[in-house]
Amino acid sequence: MFKTVSEAKANLNAIVATDELIFLTKNGKTISSLVPYELFQEMYRAWKDLQYRKAIVRAKVIHAGNTDGLVSDEELDALLNQYES
């Protein structure tokens, strides 16, 4: 659901009482979002899990002989897919 910043200010209690993801707009442009806490927790856990998996892949790259551990995002994604298969 999209709401202008003015609408959100005027109806904040009603907005935070919903379980909907709300996108805030200003001058017709999306500028922010309000995320229900449970959804935020799920997103955060998924993000943390991805960071952990990326760290494991970096460790494997270092162990394989790339001592600086520097891997481009594209290489990291490819390696992550390879190790998860």
N, C-alpha and C positions, 0 to 999 in steps of 0.2 A: 504494500500500500504506500502511496506517495502522499506526503503532507508538506505544506509550506512551513517554513520556520514559524511564521505567525500563527498558523493553525496549531502547530505543536505546542507553542507557548500557551495558547488559549485553552487547549484541551489536554494538557500533559497528564493529569490524573487518569483520564479515560484511556489515553494512549498506552501508558505503562501498565494498565490493568489488562491489556490484551496480550495474547501470545503471538502476535503478528510481528514480522519483520517490517519496520517502518523506514522508508527512505525520506530524508528531509531535503527539500528543494528551496532554493533561493534564486529569484530572478529566472525561474525556469530551468535551473541547473541543479542536478543532484549534488549535494555537498556533504552529506553524512548519513548515518543510519542509526537506528535504535534496534538493538538485537535482544530478544528475550534471553534471560540469563541461562536457561537450560541449553539453548542453542549455542550461546557463546561458549559454555563449558565444553560442549561437543566439538566445536570448532577448535578451541584451544588444545584439547586433548589430541585431536588429529594433527594439528600443527606441531605439537611437542613430539608426537610419534614420528612424524616425518623428519624433524630435526635429529632425532636419535638415530633413525635409519641412515640419514646422510652422514652422520658422524661415524657410524660403523663402516660405511663404504669408504670414507676418507681413510680410516684406519687400515682397511684392507689394501687401499692404493699405496699407502706408505709402506706397509709390510711387503708389498710386491716389488718394492724397489724405488718408487717415486718418493724420494726422501723429503721433498719439500711439501708434499701433500696437497699441492695446488692443482685443482681440477676445475675446469670451466663448468658452468651450470649445465650445459648440454652434455658434457662428458659424465657429470655426476648423475644426471637423469638416466642416461644410457646404462651406466654401471648399476644404478639402483634397480632398474628393470632387470638387468642381467642377474644380479644376486637374488632378486625376489622370485625369479622364475623357477 
